[in-house]
Amino acid sequence: MKASLGRCARGVQLVTSRSLGPYQTAAVRIGLAGTWLLFLLREFPHRQLLYGPDGPWGWSMARRLIAGNDAFTLLMWSDGRLWFEAVYALAVVASALLLFGWRTRTMSVLFMVGVLSLQNRNIFVGDGGDNVVHLLAIYLVLTRCGQVWSLDARRAARAGAAGREPWADRAGPVLWAGGAAALAAVTVLGVAGWGWLLFFWTLLTGQALWWWLGRRAPDGQAYLLSDVVAHLVHNGALLVIMVETCLIYATAGWYKIQGSRWQDGTAVYYPLQLESFSPWPGISGMLAGQGLLVLVVTYGTVLTQVAFPFALLNRRAKNVLLALMMAEHLAIAVLLGLPFFSLAMIAADAVFLPTVFLLWAGARCARARAGVVRRARAVFGRGADGVPGDEEPAGPARKLPVRPS
Amino acid sequence: MDAYGGAGDAEADPEEETRGRDEDRTPSRRPGIGAQRAASPEHLPDPSPPAGRTAHTLGSAPGLAGAAPVPAGSRPAPPPVAADPAADSAPAPGSAEPDLVPVVSPGAVGPGIGALRVGNQVVAAVVMALVAAGVGVHLLMVFLHVAPANTVTKQHGQAVDDYIYPEFEQNWKLFAPNPLQQNIAVQARAEILAEDGTLDRTRWVDLSALDGEAIDGDPLPSHTRQNLLRRGWDFYVNSHDTAGVPNGMRGDLSERYVRRIVLARLVTELEGTRDGVIDRIQVRSRTTPVPPPPWSDEKVSRKPVDRELTWWSVTDSDVPLDGSLQLRRDGEGGAR
């Protein structure tokens, strides 16, 4: 009894004093922003066809549908082409900046706005990958996903190292003021639903309050309390991301068990024969001809998907299944021609990656980057020191107790 | 059925969805944070690795020392964050370098609830309860949404839908319960009014086959080739009964949508082949079962099943992206 109380107390202390999984949330952030950025760039030539005001899913058609479900999208505020281009550009820029972790929290909000705006504008062109991005984009807003591997972390570390006053920053307040002005305009114009307005105003005032409290008295009770709240919200959102990922696998697995093709071991054969999912018909045909292989992959898929949530109880089992899962997603990316779906799923999976592995991967990236910088210096004669890298602050020097939002 | 296409098709549920959740009060990333000062006045930030690593091992956070270990009145424990991935230190592939053994993860380490005054501890406990409740409710709703229809959803399905739609909708029946076992080709033809007043009917153009060819060898297939027509047709089929009667607004919209997708494609395909104006178009789907695998003794009829829609008269406003119904044969002037 006493022991369990003590454990409970330690748990409470843990979730109120730290934002857990800094590397995992950073990996999710990088993976997600990278996936969406790649998608936006890939579809850049087709953006009008997919989401534009004069595309097949015309603006007035979307308006009729959205009048019924109140989905959030900036693109319904105007049917102008310029507006569309601006929103698309915003989505691209926000994705890139979130990837690098520049003003991470603000960018995560803009990233979500970009994702929802485009996807909700035309819900009939998405697939499972878009669905994953959609959900994670919302959850990510509530996390402190820039604690490591971000420009924010680097800036905080440098400010600390130089003994600079960390509050002396210009971009942040400017960004905030811009956001506040935009939100005020939106509120006055009455183009957004009250629920979303409440959400955005809460984020905005929370940010200001937190900053002001810390600046006024970083040791003060009010600031410490606000920090506890931020930790709690982060940890809650992190849990949601983890459970959501489990739900994806559990649902995918349990529904498969009920299908006759997954039972007789031929299920994997069929997608390989579908025109929309066979970018490499030669390879697909060859694989589809291997009865035993098809059986093993069919059963293996169901097994791993159903087992995954339970494997979390055992670290080693989890890591094995995670590796299998990621390998399968890579195969899906290529064979079924679903790279964006697979990348999004891998980003979601990353929340379960072991810290040791992430540190190792981060160090590899940092070393690779250092090599590139060295070579660039040799070529160009002088430093490219300011070049940011998303994987950059992986080294030991980055393990400073920085305080991201 | 075809799962990768299923998600994202929001039902028209005219209810509010965003409940301003209480835990949304997220103090956010602010420029320059009085980080180290707050957390550890005596540990001035030091870029050297050892200091950084050891300064904030769990539980050593300044402020914790003098504080009562637990707030007496603390509320129900938070959700099982025991599954904390950060705590995970299983051996990783490629094993870490010696200097990278993670003693503690970096990031914000605050004094936590233990350093708060009693009044603030109560506030923190309330917030924790709210976050826990929010997380619990959200996950329950999502679970009920993805689970099959059951005792609870039969009674409270509307409440679940109200919460889920439109932003949390999801469908993870990925190729389940059974993968799609037919190739569904959407084909179209047009009647073209020539300048001399004759009506010319084109052959069927297999738009899905063209999509299939377009993604061949493409490592990054475009949604315009993989999803646009395929999911547009799904939308049409799902919002019409088998006799082709639209069900309400979605039926109307889907019809218009398919017509516009097809028209854009037909214009591209037919442009340059003849002179005239597209007058009407007709769409059909041709469903061909995938033959059973070579080792199977199942017999499946390979006969395609067609579903033909009525002819649609089209106008210039039906052509997306400011296109035109006017076709010109190659090499006869005109804006090509």
Interface residues (C-beta under 8 A of the other chain):
Chain A: L5 G6 C8 A9 R10 G11 V12 Q13 L14 V15 T16 S17 R18 S19 L20 G21 P22 Y23 Q24 L38 R42 E43 H46 Q48 L49 L50 G52 D54 G55 P56 W57 G58 M61 R64 L65 A67 G68 N69 D70 A71 F72 R103 T104 R105 T106 L116 Q119 N120 I123 F124 V125 G126 D127 G128 D130 N131 H134 L135 I138 V141 L142 R144 G146 Q147 V148 D152 A153 R155 A156 A157 A159 G160 A161 G163 E165 P166 W167 A168 D169 R170 A171 G172 P173 W176 G193 G195 W196 L198 F199 T202 L203 G206 Q207 L209 W210 W211 G214 R215 P218 D219 Q221 Y223 L224 L225 S226 D227 V228 V229 A230 H231 L232 V233 H234 N235 G236 L238 L239 V240 M242 V243 E244 L247 I248 Y249 T251 A252 Y255 K256 Q258 G259 S260 R261 W262 T266 A267 V268 Y269 Y270 P271 Q273 L274 E275 S276 F277 S278 P279 W280 P281 A288 G289 G291 V294 L312 R315 R316 K318 N319 A323 V334 L336 G337 L338 P339 F340 F341 V351 F352 L353 P354 T355 V356 F357 L359 W360 A363 G395 P396 A397 R398 K399 L400 P401 V402 R403 P404 S405
Chain B: A3 Y4 G5 G6 A7 G8 D9 A10 E11 A12 D13 P14 E15 E16 E17 T18 R19 G20 E23 D24 R25 T26 P27 S28 R29 R30 P31 G32 I33 G34 A35 Q36 R37 A38 A39 S40 P41 H43 L44 P45 D46 P47 S48 P49 G52 R53 A55 H56 L58 G59 A61 G63 L64 P69 V70 P71 S74 A77 P78 P79 P80 V81 A82 A83 D84 P85 A86 A87 D88 S89 A90 P91 A92 P93 G94 S95 A96 E97 D99 L100 V101 P102 V104 S105 P106 G107 A108 V109 G110 P111 G112 I113 G114 A115 L116 R117 N120 V123 A124 V127 M128 V131 A132 G134 V135 H138 L139 V142 F143 V146 A147 Y165 P166 E167 F168 E169 Q170 N171 W172 K173 L174 F175 A176 P177 N178 P179 L180 Q181 N183 A185 S208 A209 D211 G212 I215 D216 G217 D218 P219 L220 P221 S222 H223 T224 Q226 N227 L228 R230 R231 G232 F235 M249 R250 L253 R256 Y257 R260 I261 A264 V290 P291 P292 P293 P294 W295 S296 P320 L321 D322
